[in-house]
Amino acid sequence: MVQKYVSPVRVYKYPFELVMKAYERRFPSCPQIPVVINCEIISDWTSPDKSINKTERKCKLHVDAPYLLKKIIGVDHVYFIQKNILNLRTRTLEIEAYNESFQSRVMVLETCRYFVHPENTEWTCFEQSAEVDIKSFLGFENTIEKLAMKQYSANIAKGKEVMEFFINELRSEGITTVSRWTRDPTSPEIDDEKEINEGDDTVTITEISLCSKPRRNSGQQSSKDCQSQLDSEYIQRYLGQLTLMQESRLVQLRKSVAQLHKSKIPSDTTLLRFLRARDFNVDKARTLLSESLSWRKKHNVDKVLSEYVVPQIVKSYFPGGWHHHDRDGRPVYLLRLGQMDVKGLLKTIGEDGLLKLTMHVCEEGLRLTEEATLTSGKPISTWCLLVDLEGLNMRHLWRPGIKALLHIIEIVEANYPETLGRVLIIRAPRVFPILWTLVSTFIDDVTRTKFLFYAGNDYQEPGGLIDYIPEEYIPDFLGGQCKTNVVEGSLVPKSLYLTEGELGREGNPLTDDSMYHSVSLSKGQAHEVKLNIADAGSVITWDFDIIREDVTFTVTRRNSSPKHSTAGEEDCIKVEGPLLCRDGESVQGSHVCSTPGQYSLSWSHQGDHKAQLMYYYEILSSADYRSIIEIQSMVVGAVC
């Protein structure tokens, strides 16, 4: 297995020649890097004009491994070969190091390069990468890989610190400048490339550029920009503190995306968000990102900020908008969900209109976080969502509204991952747990951890809003002094509703006395609802939607009659199904219970990916069922 590690460029704000003078002091040994016991020069060559020097060293390294592992492999130290090519003409130092010990079992190749900063000739840059190929190592492959990564991380962390130490040492000795190389007029002309490539060594000098400023082009950068190297100071200033592994994954994703996409590609902040969404797995992040880029292109999302026109219905009845920032500098979006007429908005602008509005909010959020990063002096990549639920009731559980909400959440999760830094839910009424049960399964696990809930007026207590939003920015409708531009929200007049033909097919509305449950099923998992039926002739009704993947539905009755069981065992008799329900299908049905007993509604899933569904069931007593039949008969008789 081969592991690759790439580090961002480190910048030393000293001339190249002074850095090289400090670098020489690391040999033959360096107390600041105790893992290196000693380095012995085995070959050394200098060009006639002294502009090029090639040095090969054999370095003895201490094995920083557990005692038992060192005993098993039988060594306390290993040997590495280091090859350096110093070119004073081009002001570069190329370093290649590889292990001499255990080459048949593991191969470590590390390449480093010092070069002049492309925008400031008085500064020096350093880049480093490594590959570890573990073929076999007595069953300790994972341990050896972790040790190699630990050593690589230690080298990076120590590198800049050690360089600064030796530069300060030079200063204490009165050495603050080192003259650049100049050719002696009496020396013969030489061919740099020929001299450098003499023997088996081959070095290709390539021009690079450094990314030291954020790319502000609707959150995108060109493929050429993305091919530039990342500066470690740029990362800390605009992207935040990252571990060495996270930096490496970001560099790898940048290079991969730059090779695949020749046009505009996401900014480094966006690349980092997709990496975080997939736990810094480069392949998974690239897949998610590629799907999102296709989605953006298909729906022309890049022009949403410039071309989207907010409908008058939204201006008048949508109770949401941006409102200053929280204590961490994040932009705050206010949503008075309890005052929102979900049905009225869907009946006037449709689900597509609500989705476009959501996309516009998300794109605005990305723009505002970029601006906050520039004005606050620290990286800000997420925003804060403040949701006021005062007024939330059962009308908000209108079925088409819930379905539209779940669809929008699914799209946002896939295309705007890791954009929410915190979600404050305040004045949550008793009906809220029902809504949360429906919605929460469609929200990413990491995102759910960012939710904070406050019932009643708890948000006014210590630990409430004041801990997250500056006092001067707490909205007036929450007891603060700050005015907002968010409309209060009210019912949309039915006179503004579009026709069914204009909106497309609408689903059946949720009634006030209904409650839908949301369920996720993994492979081989089943969800069962047990129902105790007391009277023969009672009716079980069900209504469910398959949101994702295929699900098998079955209705069974448990029978403990001696005729159907032995030794006290109970049998399950299938009374309906099994029925295979396809992705996106809506299923309604009923069963008349011929005998009392325990019945079960069961949904099972055998696919590789998680299935999701929403379901509702109701039990009609035999008396109620007979009344319904009688009423239906009367209606049919009257029509006939």
C-alpha positions as CSV (number, residue, x, y, z in Angstrom):
1,M,0.0,0.0,0.0
2,V,1.3,3.4,-1.0
3,Q,0.6,6.5,1.1
4,K,1.4,10.0,-0.2
5,Y,1.9,13.1,1.9
6,V,2.2,16.6,0.5
7,S,2.9,19.7,2.6
8,P,2.1,23.3,1.8
9,V,5.0,25.7,1.1
10,R,6.8,27.1,4.1
11,V,8.2,30.6,3.7
12,Y,11.4,31.9,5.4
13,K,11.6,35.6,5.3
14,Y,15.3,35.5,4.7
15,P,17.5,35.5,1.5
16,F,18.2,32.1,0.0
17,E,22.0,32.3,0.6
18,L,21.5,33.0,4.3
19,V,19.0,30.1,4.6
20,M,21.6,27.8,2.9
21,K,24.2,28.9,5.4
22,A,21.9,28.0,8.2
23,Y,21.0,24.7,6.6
24,E,24.6,23.6,6.5
25,R,24.8,23.7,10.3
26,R,22.4,20.8,10.5
27,F,25.2,18.4,9.6
28,P,26.7,16.0,10.6
29,S,24.2,15.9,13.5
30,C,21.6,18.3,15.0
31,P,20.6,18.2,18.7
32,Q,17.3,19.8,17.7
33,I,16.5,16.8,15.6
34,P,17.5,13.9,18.0
35,V,16.2,11.2,15.6
36,V,19.2,11.9,13.4
37,I,22.3,10.3,15.0
38,N,24.9,11.2,12.4
39,C,25.3,11.9,8.7
40,E,28.4,10.8,6.8
41,I,29.4,12.3,3.4
42,I,29.9,9.5,0.9
43,S,30.4,11.7,-2.2
44,D,30.8,15.3,-2.9
45,W,31.2,17.2,-6.2
46,T,31.5,20.9,-7.1
47,S,31.4,22.4,-10.5
48,P,34.6,24.3,-11.7
49,D,32.9,27.7,-11.2
50,K,31.6,26.6,-7.8
51,S,28.0,27.3,-8.7
52,I,26.8,23.7,-8.4
53,N,27.4,21.3,-5.6
54,K,26.2,17.7,-5.4
55,T,26.4,16.0,-2.0
56,E,25.4,12.4,-1.1
57,R,25.2,11.5,2.6
58,K,24.5,8.3,4.5
59,C,22.4,9.2,7.6
60,K,22.0,7.0,10.7
61,L,18.5,7.4,12.2
62,H,17.2,6.3,15.6
63,V,14.2,4.0,15.3
64,D,11.4,5.8,17.2
65,A,9.3,2.7,17.7
66,P,7.9,0.6,20.6
67,Y,10.4,-1.6,22.4
68,L,8.7,-4.9,21.3
69,L,8.7,-3.9,17.6
70,K,12.4,-2.9,17.7
71,K,13.2,-6.3,19.3
72,I,11.2,-8.1,16.6
73,I,12.9,-6.3,13.7
74,G,16.2,-6.6,15.5
75,V,17.5,-3.1,15.0
76,D,17.7,0.2,17.0
77,H,18.5,2.4,14.0
78,V,18.1,2.5,10.2
79,Y,20.1,4.1,7.4
80,F,18.8,6.7,4.9
81,I,20.6,8.0,1.8
82,Q,20.2,11.8,1.2
83,K,21.2,13.4,-2.2
84,N,21.4,17.2,-2.4
85,I,21.9,19.3,-5.5
86,L,22.6,23.0,-4.6
87,N,22.5,25.4,-7.6
88,L,23.6,28.8,-6.7
89,R,22.9,30.1,-10.1
90,T,19.2,29.3,-10.0
91,R,19.2,29.7,-6.2
92,T,17.6,26.2,-5.6
93,L,18.4,23.2,-3.4
94,E,16.9,19.9,-4.4
95,I,16.9,17.1,-1.8
96,E,16.0,13.5,-2.2
97,A,16.1,11.0,0.7
98,Y,15.3,7.3,0.7
99,N,15.8,4.4,3.1
100,E,18.6,2.0,2.6
101,S,17.5,-0.4,5.4
102,F,14.6,-2.8,4.8
103,Q,14.2,-1.8,1.1
104,S,12.6,-5.2,0.3
105,R,9.9,-4.6,2.8
106,V,9.2,-0.8,2.9
107,M,10.2,2.1,0.6
108,V,10.2,5.7,1.9
109,L,11.0,8.5,-0.6
110,E,11.1,12.1,0.6
111,T,11.7,15.0,-1.7
112,C,12.3,18.6,-0.6
113,R,13.1,21.8,-2.4
114,Y,14.3,25.3,-1.3
115,F,13.8,28.0,-3.8
116,V,13.4,31.8,-4.1
117,H,10.0,33.2,-3.3
118,P,8.4,34.0,-6.8
119,E,7.1,37.4,-5.6
120,N,10.0,38.5,-3.2
121,T,13.6,37.6,-4.1
122,E,14.7,38.3,-0.5
123,W,12.5,35.4,0.8
124,T,13.0,31.6,0.6
125,C,10.4,28.9,0.1
126,F,10.5,25.3,1.2
127,E,8.2,22.5,-0.1
128,Q,8.2,18.9,1.0
129,S,6.5,15.6,0.0
130,A,6.8,11.9,0.8
131,E,5.7,8.5,-0.3
132,V,5.6,5.4,1.8
133,D,5.2,2.0,0.1
134,I,4.9,-0.8,2.6
135,K,5.1,-4.1,0.9
136,S,5.3,-6.5,3.9
137,F,6.6,-6.1,7.4
138,L,6.0,-9.1,9.6
139,G,2.3,-8.2,10.0
140,F,3.2,-4.7,11.3
141,E,2.3,-2.8,8.1
142,N,-0.2,-0.5,9.8
143,T,2.2,0.2,12.7
144,I,5.0,1.0,10.3
145,E,2.8,3.3,8.3
146,K,1.8,5.2,11.5
147,L,5.4,5.4,12.6
148,A,6.5,6.8,9.1
149,M,3.7,9.4,9.3
150,K,4.7,10.3,12.8
151,Q,8.3,10.8,11.7
152,Y,7.3,12.8,8.7
153,S,5.0,15.1,10.8
154,A,7.8,15.6,13.3
155,N,10.2,16.6,10.6
156,I,7.8,19.2,9.2
157,A,7.0,20.6,12.6
158,K,10.7,20.8,13.6
159,G,12.0,22.0,10.2
160,K,11.0,25.7,10.5
161,E,11.9,25.8,14.2
162,V,15.4,24.4,13.5
163,M,16.0,26.8,10.6
164,E,15.0,29.8,12.8
165,F,17.4,28.5,15.5
166,F,20.4,28.4,13.2
167,I,19.6,31.8,11.6
168,N,19.5,33.3,15.0
169,E,22.8,31.6,15.8
170,L,24.3,33.2,12.7
171,R,23.0,36.6,13.8
172,S,24.6,36.2,17.2
173,E,27.9,35.6,15.4
174,G,27.4,38.8,13.4
175,I,26.4,37.0,10.1
176,T,23.3,38.7,8.8
177,T,23.9,38.5,5.0
178,V,25.6,36.1,2.7
179,S,26.8,37.3,-0.8
180,R,25.2,35.8,-3.8
181,W,27.2,33.7,-6.2
182,T,28.8,35.5,-9.1
183,R,30.7,34.0,-11.9
184,D,34.5,34.5,-12.0
185,P,35.3,36.1,-15.4
186,T,38.3,33.9,-15.7
187,S,36.3,30.7,-15.2
188,P,35.2,28.8,-18.3
189,E,31.5,28.9,-19.3
190,I,29.6,25.8,-18.3
191,D,26.2,24.3,-19.1
192,D,24.0,24.2,-16.0
193,E,21.7,21.5,-17.2
194,K,24.6,19.3,-18.4
195,E,26.4,19.7,-15.1
196,I,23.3,19.1,-13.0
197,N,22.3,16.0,-14.9
198,E,25.8,14.5,-14.9
199,G,25.7,10.9,-13.8
200,D,22.4,9.4,-12.7
201,D,20.9,12.5,-11.1
202,T,18.1,14.2,-13.0
203,V,16.4,17.4,-11.8
204,T,13.8,19.4,-13.6
205,I,13.6,23.1,-12.6
206,T,10.0,24.3,-12.9
207,E,8.5,27.7,-12.3
208,I,5.8,27.9,-9.6
209,S,3.5,30.5,-8.1
210,L,2.4,30.8,-4.5
211,C,-1.2,31.2,-3.3
212,S,-0.9,33.9,-0.6
213,K,-4.3,35.7,-1.1
214,P,-7.8,34.4,-1.2
215,R,-9.4,34.0,-4.7
216,R,-12.6,36.1,-4.7
217,N,-14.5,35.2,-7.8
218,S,-17.8,34.0,-6.6
219,G,-16.0,31.5,-4.5
220,Q,-14.0,30.1,-7.4
221,Q,-10.5,30.2,-8.8
222,S,-9.1,29.3,-12.2
223,S,-7.3,26.0,-12.9
224,K,-4.1,27.9,-13.2
225,D,-4.6,29.5,-9.7
226,C,-5.3,26.1,-8.3
227,Q,-2.0,24.8,-9.6
228,S,-0.2,27.3,-7.5
229,Q,1.4,26.1,-4.3
230,L,-0.3,26.8,-0.9
231,D,1.6,29.0,1.5
232,S,1.5,27.8,5.1
233,E,0.8,31.4,6.3
234,Y,-2.0,31.8,3.8
235,I,-3.5,28.6,5.2
236,Q,-3.5,29.9,8.8
237,R,-4.8,33.3,7.8
238,Y,-7.6,32.4,5.4
239,L,-8.3,28.7,6.0
240,G,-7.6,28.2,9.7
241,Q,-5.4,25.9,11.8
242,L,-5.1,22.5,10.1
243,T,-3.2,19.4,11.1
244,L,-0.3,18.2,8.9
245,M,-2.5,15.4,7.5
246,Q,-5.3,17.8,6.7
247,E,-2.9,20.2,4.9
248,S,-1.7,17.3,2.9
249,R,-5.2,16.2,1.9
250,L,-6.0,19.7,0.9
251,V,-3.0,20.0,-1.3
252,Q,-3.8,16.6,-2.9
253,L,-7.4,17.6,-3.6
254,R,-6.3,20.9,-5.2
255,K,-3.9,19.1,-7.6
256,S,-6.5,16.5,-8.4
257,V,-9.2,19.0,-9.1
258,A,-6.9,21.2,-11.2
259,Q,-6.0,18.2,-13.4
260,L,-9.7,17.2,-13.9
261,H,-11.2,20.7,-14.4
262,K,-9.8,23.2,-16.9
263,S,-12.4,26.0,-16.2
264,K,-13.4,27.7,-13.0
265,I,-13.1,25.5,-9.9
266,P,-14.1,26.0,-6.2
267,S,-12.0,28.1,-3.9
268,D,-9.7,26.6,-1.3
269,T,-12.3,27.3,1.4
270,T,-14.9,25.3,-0.6
271,L,-12.4,22.4,-1.2
272,L,-11.8,22.4,2.6
273,R,-15.5,22.2,3.3
274,F,-16.0,19.2,1.1
275,L,-13.0,17.5,2.7
276,R,-14.4,18.1,6.1
277,A,-17.7,16.7,5.0
278,R,-16.0,13.4,4.1
279,D,-13.6,13.2,7.0
280,F,-10.7,14.3,4.8
281,N,-11.0,11.3,2.5
282,V,-9.7,12.7,-0.8
283,D,-11.5,10.3,-3.0
284,K,-14.9,10.6,-1.3
285,A,-14.5,14.4,-1.2
286,R,-13.6,14.6,-4.9
287,T,-16.7,12.4,-5.8
288,L,-19.0,14.7,-3.7
289,L,-17.4,17.8,-5.2
290,S,-17.7,16.5,-8.8
291,E,-21.4,15.8,-8.3
292,S,-21.9,19.2,-6.8
293,L,-20.1,20.9,-9.7
294,S,-22.3,19.1,-12.2
295,W,-25.4,20.2,-10.2
296,R,-24.2,23.8,-10.2
297,K,-23.6,23.8,-13.9
298,K,-26.9,22.2,-14.6
299,H,-28.8,24.8,-12.6
300,N,-26.6,27.8,-13.5
301,V,-25.9,28.4,-9.7
302,D,-22.9,30.6,-10.4
303,K,-25.3,33.3,-11.6
304,V,-27.8,33.1,-8.8
305,L,-26.4,36.1,-7.0
306,S,-26.3,38.3,-10.1
307,E,-29.5,37.2,-11.8
308,Y,-31.9,36.0,-9.1
309,V,-34.8,38.4,-8.6
310,V,-36.6,38.0,-5.2
311,P,-40.3,37.5,-5.9
312,Q,-42.7,40.0,-4.4
313,I,-44.4,37.2,-2.5
314,V,-41.1,36.4,-0.8
315,K,-40.5,40.1,0.1
316,S,-44.0,40.4,1.6
317,Y,-44.4,37.0,3.4
318,F,-41.1,35.2,3.8
319,P,-39.9,35.9,7.4
320,G,-36.2,35.4,6.9
321,G,-33.1,37.5,6.3
322,W,-29.4,38.3,7.2
323,H,-28.8,40.1,10.5
324,H,-25.3,41.2,11.6
325,H,-22.9,38.5,13.0
326,D,-22.5,36.3,16.1
327,R,-19.7,36.5,18.7
328,D,-17.4,34.4,16.6
329,G,-17.8,36.8,13.6
330,R,-20.1,34.5,11.6
331,P,-22.9,36.1,9.6
332,V,-26.3,35.4,11.2
333,Y,-29.4,34.4,9.3
334,L,-32.8,34.9,11.1
335,L,-35.7,32.6,10.2
336,R,-39.0,33.1,12.0
337,L,-40.2,29.6,11.0
338,G,-43.2,29.8,13.4
339,Q,-44.5,32.8,11.5
340,M,-43.9,31.2,8.1
341,D,-46.9,30.2,5.9
342,V,-45.3,27.1,4.3
343,K,-48.4,26.1,2.4
344,G,-49.0,29.7,1.1
345,L,-45.5,30.0,-0.1
346,L,-45.6,26.6,-1.9
347,K,-48.9,27.4,-3.4
348,T,-47.6,30.7,-4.8
349,I,-43.9,30.2,-5.7
350,G,-43.9,26.4,-5.7
351,E,-41.2,24.1,-4.5
352,D,-38.8,25.2,-7.3
353,G,-39.2,28.8,-6.2
354,L,-38.5,27.9,-2.6
355,L,-35.4,26.0,-3.7
356,K,-34.1,28.9,-5.7
357,L,-34.7,31.2,-2.7
358,T,-32.7,28.7,-0.5
359,M,-29.9,28.6,-3.1
360,H,-29.8,32.4,-3.1
361,V,-29.5,32.4,0.7
362,C,-26.7,29.8,0.6
363,E,-24.8,31.7,-2.0
364,E,-25.2,34.9,0.0
365,G,-23.9,33.1,3.0
366,L,-20.7,32.0,1.1
367,R,-20.1,35.6,0.0
368,L,-20.7,37.0,3.5
369,T,-18.3,34.5,5.1
370,E,-15.6,35.6,2.5
371,E,-16.2,39.2,3.4
372,A,-16.1,38.4,7.2
373,T,-12.7,36.6,6.7
374,L,-11.2,39.8,5.1
375,T,-12.7,42.3,7.6
376,S,-12.2,40.3,10.8
377,G,-8.6,39.2,10.2
378,K,-9.4,35.6,10.9
379,P,-10.8,32.7,8.8
380,I,-14.6,32.4,8.8
381,S,-16.1,29.7,6.6
382,T,-19.5,29.1,8.3
383,W,-22.6,31.1,9.2
384,C,-25.0,31.0,12.2
385,L,-28.7,30.2,11.7
386,L,-31.2,31.5,14.3
387,V,-34.6,29.9,14.1
388,D,-37.5,31.3,16.0
389,L,-40.3,28.8,16.4
390,E,-42.9,30.9,18.2
391,G,-46.2,30.2,16.4
392,L,-45.2,26.7,15.2
393,N,-48.3,24.4,15.2
394,M,-49.7,21.5,13.4
395,R,-50.4,23.5,10.2
396,H,-46.6,23.4,9.7
397,L,-46.8,19.6,9.3
398,W,-48.7,20.0,6.0
399,R,-47.4,16.9,4.1
400,P,-46.3,18.6,0.8
401,G,-44.5,21.2,2.9
402,I,-42.6,18.5,4.8
403,K,-41.7,16.7,1.6
404,A,-40.5,20.0,0.0
405,L,-38.4,20.8,3.2
406,L,-36.8,17.3,3.2
407,H,-36.0,17.7,-0.5
408,I,-34.4,21.1,0.0
409,I,-32.4,19.8,3.0
410,E,-31.1,16.9,0.9
411,I,-29.9,19.3,-1.8
412,V,-28.3,21.7,0.7
413,E,-26.5,18.9,2.5
414,A,-25.0,17.6,-0.8
415,N,-24.0,21.0,-2.3
416,Y,-23.3,23.3,0.7
417,P,-21.6,21.0,3.2
418,E,-20.0,22.4,6.4
419,T,-21.5,25.9,5.9
420,L,-23.5,26.0,9.2
421,G,-21.3,26.7,12.2
422,R,-24.2,26.9,14.7
423,V,-28.0,26.6,14.7
424,L,-29.9,28.2,17.5
425,I,-33.5,26.9,17.9
426,I,-35.5,29.1,20.2
427,R,-39.0,29.2,21.7
428,A,-39.6,25.6,20.6
429,P,-43.3,24.6,21.3
430,R,-44.6,21.2,22.2
431,V,-45.3,20.3,18.6
432,F,-41.6,20.8,17.7
433,P,-40.4,17.3,18.6
434,I,-42.7,15.9,15.9
435,L,-41.2,18.2,13.3
436,W,-37.7,17.4,14.5
437,T,-38.3,13.7,14.3
438,L,-39.4,14.1,10.7
439,V,-36.5,16.3,9.7
440,S,-33.5,15.2,11.8
441,T,-32.8,11.9,10.0
442,F,-32.2,13.8,6.8
443,I,-29.5,16.0,8.5
444,D,-25.9,15.0,8.6
445,D,-24.7,13.6,12.0
446,V,-22.0,16.2,12.3
447,T,-24.4,19.0,11.5
448,R,-26.9,17.8,14.1
449,T,-24.3,18.3,16.8
450,K,-24.3,22.1,16.0
451,F,-28.0,22.5,17.0
452,L,-28.8,24.2,20.3
453,F,-32.4,24.1,21.5
454,Y,-34.3,26.5,23.9
455,A,-37.9,26.0,25.0
456,G,-40.1,28.9,26.1
457,N,-38.0,31.8,27.3
458,D,-35.0,29.8,28.2
459,Y,-33.0,31.7,25.5
460,Q,-33.1,34.7,27.8
461,E,-31.3,32.9,30.7
462,P,-27.5,32.5,31.2
463,G,-26.2,30.2,28.5
464,G,-28.8,31.5,26.0
465,L,-28.6,33.9,23.1
466,I,-26.4,36.4,25.0
467,D,-23.6,33.8,25.0
468,Y,-23.6,33.5,21.2
469,I,-24.9,36.8,19.8
470,P,-23.6,40.3,20.9
471,E,-26.2,42.0,23.1
472,E,-26.4,45.0,20.7
473,Y,-27.5,42.6,17.9
474,I,-30.2,40.6,19.7
475,P,-33.4,41.2,17.6
476,D,-36.1,43.4,19.1
477,F,-38.8,40.6,18.7
478,L,-36.6,38.5,21.1
479,G,-36.4,41.2,23.7
480,G,-33.3,43.0,22.3
481,Q,-32.8,46.5,21.1
482,C,-31.7,45.8,17.5
483,K,-34.2,46.4,14.6
484,T,-34.3,43.8,11.8
485,N,-35.3,43.8,8.2
486,V,-37.1,40.5,8.6
487,V,-40.9,40.7,7.9
488,E,-43.1,39.4,10.7
489,G,-44.8,36.9,8.4
490,S,-48.5,36.2,7.9
491,L,-50.8,34.0,5.9
492,V,-50.5,34.4,2.1
493,P,-53.9,35.3,0.7
494,K,-55.5,32.4,-1.2
495,S,-56.2,34.8,-4.0
496,L,-52.5,34.7,-4.8
497,Y,-52.4,30.9,-5.1
498,L,-51.4,29.5,-8.4
499,T,-53.6,26.8,-10.0
500,E,-52.8,23.1,-9.7
501,G,-51.8,23.0,-13.3
502,E,-49.3,25.8,-12.8
503,L,-47.7,24.3,-9.7
504,G,-47.8,20.7,-10.9
505,R,-49.1,17.8,-9.0
506,E,-49.6,18.4,-5.2
507,G,-49.6,15.6,-2.7
508,N,-52.3,15.0,-0.1
509,P,-52.1,17.6,2.7
510,L,-51.4,16.6,6.3
511,T,-54.3,17.2,8.6
512,D,-54.1,18.6,12.1
513,D,-54.6,15.2,13.7
514,S,-52.0,13.3,11.7
515,M,-48.4,12.6,12.4
516,Y,-45.8,11.3,10.0
517,H,-42.7,9.4,11.2
518,S,-39.4,9.4,9.4
519,V,-37.2,6.3,9.3
520,S,-33.7,5.4,7.9
521,L,-32.9,1.7,7.2
522,S,-29.5,0.2,6.7
523,K,-28.9,-3.0,4.7
524,G,-30.7,-6.0,6.4
525,Q,-32.5,-3.7,8.8
526,A,-36.3,-3.7,9.4
527,H,-38.6,-1.2,11.1
528,E,-41.7,-2.7,12.8
529,V,-44.8,-1.1,14.2
530,K,-46.8,-3.4,16.5
531,L,-50.5,-2.8,16.8
532,N,-52.9,-4.4,19.2
533,I,-56.3,-5.0,17.6
534,A,-59.1,-5.6,20.1
535,D,-62.1,-6.0,17.8
536,A,-62.7,-8.1,14.8
537,G,-63.6,-5.9,11.8
538,S,-61.2,-3.1,12.8
539,V,-59.3,-1.6,9.9
540,I,-55.6,-0.7,9.7
541,T,-54.8,2.1,7.2
542,W,-51.3,3.2,6.1
543,D,-49.9,5.9,4.0
544,F,-46.1,6.1,3.3
545,D,-43.6,7.6,0.9
546,I,-40.3,6.0,-0.1
547,I,-37.8,8.9,-0.1
548,R,-34.7,6.9,-1.0
549,E,-33.9,3.3,-2.2
550,D,-36.3,0.3,-2.4
551,V,-38.2,-1.0,0.6
552,T,-40.3,-4.2,1.2
553,F,-43.6,-3.7,3.1
554,T,-45.4,-6.5,4.9
555,V,-48.4,-6.7,7.3
556,T,-48.4,-9.7,9.6
557,R,-50.5,-11.1,12.4
558,R,-49.1,-13.0,15.3
559,N,-51.0,-16.2,16.1
560,S,-50.5,-18.3,19.2
561,S,-53.3,-20.7,18.6
562,P,-52.4,-24.4,19.4
563,K,-53.4,-25.3,15.8
564,H,-50.6,-23.1,14.4
565,S,-47.8,-23.4,17.0
566,T,-45.9,-26.0,19.0
567,A,-44.2,-25.8,22.4
568,G,-45.5,-22.4,23.0
569,E,-44.0,-20.9,19.9
570,E,-45.8,-18.1,18.0
571,D,-46.3,-17.9,14.3
572,C,-46.4,-14.8,12.1
573,I,-49.0,-15.0,9.4
574,K,-48.6,-12.6,6.4
575,V,-51.9,-10.9,5.8
576,E,-50.7,-8.3,3.3
577,G,-47.6,-8.4,1.1
578,P,-44.7,-8.6,0.8
579,L,-44.9,-5.6,-1.4
580,L,-41.8,-4.2,-3.0
581,C,-42.0,-0.4,-3.0
582,R,-39.7,1.5,-5.3
583,D,-37.6,4.7,-4.7
584,G,-40.0,7.7,-4.8
585,E,-43.2,5.7,-4.7
586,S,-46.2,6.8,-2.6
587,V,-48.2,3.9,-1.1
588,Q,-51.6,3.9,0.5
589,G,-53.6,0.9,1.7
590,S,-55.7,-0.8,4.3
591,H,-56.4,-4.2,5.9
592,V,-59.7,-5.4,7.5
593,C,-58.7,-7.4,10.6
594,S,-60.8,-10.6,10.5
595,T,-59.7,-11.6,14.0
596,P,-58.3,-9.6,17.0
597,G,-54.7,-10.0,18.0
598,Q,-51.3,-8.4,17.5
599,Y,-50.6,-7.1,14.0
600,S,-47.4,-5.6,12.7
601,L,-46.5,-3.2,9.9
602,S,-43.0,-3.9,8.7
603,W,-40.6,-2.1,6.3
604,S,-37.3,-3.9,5.4
605,H,-34.4,-3.0,3.2
606,Q,-31.7,-5.1,1.5
607,G,-29.8,-2.5,-0.6
608,D,-26.3,-1.4,-0.1
609,H,-27.2,2.2,0.6
610,K,-29.5,3.6,3.4
611,A,-33.2,3.7,2.6
612,Q,-35.4,6.5,4.0
613,L,-39.2,6.7,4.2
614,M,-42.0,8.7,5.9
615,Y,-45.1,6.8,7.1
616,Y,-48.4,7.4,8.8
617,Y,-50.9,4.8,10.1
618,E,-54.3,4.8,11.7
619,I,-56.6,2.2,13.3
620,L,-60.3,2.5,12.6
621,S,-62.5,0.7,15.1
622,S,-65.0,-1.7,13.6
623,A,-67.9,0.7,14.5
624,D,-66.3,3.6,12.8
625,Y,-65.4,1.5,9.8
626,R,-69.1,0.3,9.5
627,S,-70.2,4.0,9.7
628,I,-67.8,5.0,6.9
629,I,-69.1,2.1,4.7
630,E,-72.7,3.2,5.4
631,I,-72.0,6.8,4.5
632,Q,-70.2,5.7,1.3
633,S,-73.2,3.5,0.4
634,M,-75.6,6.4,1.0
635,V,-73.4,8.7,-1.2
636,V,-73.2,6.1,-4.0
637,G,-76.9,5.4,-3.8
638,A,-77.7,9.1,-4.1
639,V,-75.4,9.5,-7.1
640,C,-77.0,6.5,-8.8
